[in-house]
Amino acid sequence: MTDDGPILVTGAAGQLGAVGRTVCGLLLDRGLPVRAMVRREDDRAAALRALGAEVVVGDLLEPPDVYRVVSGCRRVYFSMSASAGYLEATLTMAVVAREVGVDGLVNMSQMTVSEMSTQNTTSSGQQRQHWLSEQALAWSGLPVVTIRPTMFLESFFPLAAPTVGARGRIEVPFGRGKTSPVAAADVARVVAAVLADPGPHLGQIYELTGPRSQDMHGVAREFSDALNREVTYSDISAEDWERGLKQAGFSEHLTRHLVTMAELHRAGRYDRLTDGVERLTGRPAISVREFVSLHADKFGGRRS
Ligand SMILES: NC(=O)c1ccc[n+]([C@@H]2O[C@H](COP(=O)([O-])OP(=O)(O)OC[C@H]3O[C@@H](n4cnc5c(N)ncnc54)[C@H](OP(=O)(O)O)[C@@H]3O)[C@@H](O)[C@H]2O)c1
């Protein structure tokens, strides 16, 4: 391990939540050196370089790439987009981090893992892989900190923005289940705080939610307030939703995950509330209304 080496941030280009990209900026703001791992040279890589990060290209499923990018780093934020190879990538990172030596590895997981066991898994391959990954990392003996957020508010971009923009409706099969989505930017603030000084956090599991747990009618009311026009919730059938996800081009892995997430919402399993964001960063998590106000253009704009 290199004591004054950079902090490695994987998945740094950002696709959905872009937690890694935000973490890079927050660490650089603190004056900490950052190595940002991306999959390819593109505008997002150039933007990270312009911020002051050392940008490295590699594939988290290729052990030599992972060895190259971890070497010389003192600690790691490990995350990548939800995909079928997640467990393999985690194990590859664990093997390399053990070989190279790091003083902290912050692992992105999911809140659902807190309710999973050998007798109670879910049908989402992504959730199962996070559950297995957490255990493998615990066995590894690495200095791990686990981040378990609930659904990101950014998930509303692909799942709700088209229908909110077109007809003022959030159409998801969440039934009457409550939910407490958290902004990826808030998750990133937690990750950055831990990476800056991992010592006190080693071995901890941080569960992160937004500031309110409410049903989708409540969520829709916050959309209405933010956009100054009526937004309602339509509880569509799970079958229609699955068909729509496939038509929209979601992978089989992601479709299965989202269908499971909806089932768990209907069963009340996303009705969770924690103060993790505020406890770790000193600032409360942002609300649905604040989030939608910030991204009003994505939801068809705010009526004046
Ligand atoms: N979305 C949610 O509601 C939610 C909730 C809780 C937890 N999570 C967890 O959060 C994580 C995703 O975080 P995020 O939304 O911040 O990520 P993200 O914005 O989707 O970005 C992840 C990055 O990973 C990169 N990547 C994918 N496969 C790779 C590979 N084989 N090698 C190297 N890089 C690779 C992608 O690169 P390219 O863009 O170039 O493809 C992408 O930029 C997942 O673990 C997910 O389970 C998500």
The ligand as an SDF file (V2000), in Angstrom:
LIG
                    3D

 48 52  0  0  0  0  0  0  0  0999 V2000
  -30.1140    2.8320   -8.8300 N   0  0  0  0  0  0  0  0  0  0  0  0
  -30.5500    2.5700   -7.5960 C   0  0  0  0  0  0  0  0  0  0  0  0
  -31.7230    2.8390   -7.2550 O   0  0  0  0  0  0  0  0  0  0  0  0
  -29.5970    1.9420   -6.5910 C   0  0  0  0  0  0  0  0  0  0  0  0
  -30.0080    1.8420   -5.2530 C   0  0  0  0  0  0  0  0  0  0  0  0
  -29.1340    1.2590   -4.3270 C   0  0  0  0  0  0  0  0  0  0  0  0
  -27.8930    0.7990   -4.7360 C   0  0  0  0  0  0  0  0  0  0  0  0
  -27.5310    0.9000   -6.0570 N   0  0  0  0  0  0  0  0  0  0  0  0
  -26.2350    0.3660   -6.4760 C   0  0  0  0  0  0  0  0  0  0  0  0
  -25.4390    1.4380   -6.9640 O   0  0  0  0  0  0  0  0  0  0  0  0
  -24.5050    0.9140   -7.9040 C   0  0  0  0  0  0  0  0  0  0  0  0
  -24.5460    1.7460   -9.1490 C   0  0  0  0  0  0  0  0  0  0  0  0
  -24.1350    3.0670   -8.7750 O   0  0  0  0  0  0  0  0  0  0  0  0
  -24.3300    4.2910   -9.7490 P   0  0  0  0  0  0  0  0  0  0  0  0
  -25.7710    4.4090  -10.1330 O   0  0  0  0  0  0  0  0  0  0  0  0
  -23.6590    5.4520   -9.1090 O   0  0  0  0  0  0  0  0  0  0  0  0
  -23.4970    3.8250  -11.0070 O   0  0  0  0  0  0  0  0  0  0  0  0
  -23.6590    4.3400  -12.5020 P   0  0  0  0  0  0  0  0  0  0  0  0
  -23.9680    5.7990  -12.5200 O   0  0  0  0  0  0  0  0  0  0  0  0
  -24.5920    3.4220  -13.1900 O   0  0  0  0  0  0  0  0  0  0  0  0
  -22.1660    4.2040  -13.0390 O   0  0  0  0  0  0  0  0  0  0  0  0
  -21.4830    3.0270  -12.9400 C   0  0  0  0  0  0  0  0  0  0  0  0
  -20.3170    3.0220  -13.8850 C   0  0  0  0  0  0  0  0  0  0  0  0
  -19.7880    1.6920  -13.8800 O   0  0  0  0  0  0  0  0  0  0  0  0
  -19.1360    1.5270  -15.1060 C   0  0  0  0  0  0  0  0  0  0  0  0
  -18.9550    0.1100  -15.3910 N   0  0  0  0  0  0  0  0  0  0  0  0
  -19.8970   -0.8140  -15.6780 C   0  0  0  0  0  0  0  0  0  0  0  0
  -19.3230   -2.0140  -15.9110 N   0  0  0  0  0  0  0  0  0  0  0  0
  -17.9900   -1.8430  -15.7840 C   0  0  0  0  0  0  0  0  0  0  0  0
  -16.8710   -2.6890  -15.9330 C   0  0  0  0  0  0  0  0  0  0  0  0
  -17.0100   -3.9880  -16.2440 N   0  0  0  0  0  0  0  0  0  0  0  0
  -15.6530   -2.1700  -15.7310 N   0  0  0  0  0  0  0  0  0  0  0  0
  -15.4960   -0.8760  -15.4160 C   0  0  0  0  0  0  0  0  0  0  0  0
  -16.5160   -0.0010  -15.2490 N   0  0  0  0  0  0  0  0  0  0  0  0
  -17.7500   -0.4910  -15.4430 C   0  0  0  0  0  0  0  0  0  0  0  0
  -20.0490    2.2010  -16.1360 C   0  0  0  0  0  0  0  0  0  0  0  0
  -19.2700    2.6270  -17.2270 O   0  0  0  0  0  0  0  0  0  0  0  0
  -19.9520    3.0910  -18.6220 P   0  0  0  0  0  0  0  0  0  0  0  0
  -20.8900    4.2080  -18.2840 O   0  0  0  0  0  0  0  0  0  0  0  0
  -18.8290    3.5140  -19.4640 O   0  0  0  0  0  0  0  0  0  0  0  0
  -20.6890    1.8970  -19.1360 O   0  0  0  0  0  0  0  0  0  0  0  0
  -20.6790    3.3470  -15.3280 C   0  0  0  0  0  0  0  0  0  0  0  0
  -20.1900    4.6000  -15.6730 O   0  0  0  0  0  0  0  0  0  0  0  0
  -24.8850   -0.5550   -8.1150 C   0  0  0  0  0  0  0  0  0  0  0  0
  -24.0840   -1.3120   -7.2540 O   0  0  0  0  0  0  0  0  0  0  0  0
  -26.3230   -0.5920   -7.6460 C   0  0  0  0  0  0  0  0  0  0  0  0
  -26.7200   -1.8850   -7.2390 O   0  0  0  0  0  0  0  0  0  0  0  0
  -28.3350    1.4850   -6.9730 C   0  0  0  0  0  0  0  0  0  0  0  0
  1  2  1  0
  2  3  2  0
  2  4  1  0
  4  5  1  0
  4 48  2  0
  5  6  2  0
  6  7  1  0
  7  8  2  0
  8  9  1  0
  8 48  1  0
  9 10  1  0
  9 46  1  0
 10 11  1  0
 11 12  1  0
 11 44  1  0
 12 13  1  0
 13 14  1  0
 14 15  2  0
 14 16  1  0
 14 17  1  0
 17 18  1  0
 18 19  2  0
 18 20  1  0
 18 21  1  0
 21 22  1  0
 22 23  1  0
 23 24  1  0
 23 42  1  0
 24 25  1  0
 25 26  1  0
 25 36  1  0
 26 27  1  0
 26 35  1  0
 27 28  2  0
 28 29  1  0
 29 30  1  0
 29 35  2  0
 30 31  1  0
 30 32  2  0
 32 33  1  0
 33 34  2  0
 34 35  1  0
 36 37  1  0
 36 42  1  0
 37 38  1  0
 38 39  2  0
 38 40  1  0
 38 41  1  0
 42 43  1  0
 44 45  1  0
 44 46  1  0
 46 47  1  0
M  CHG  2   8   1  16  -1
M  END
$$$$
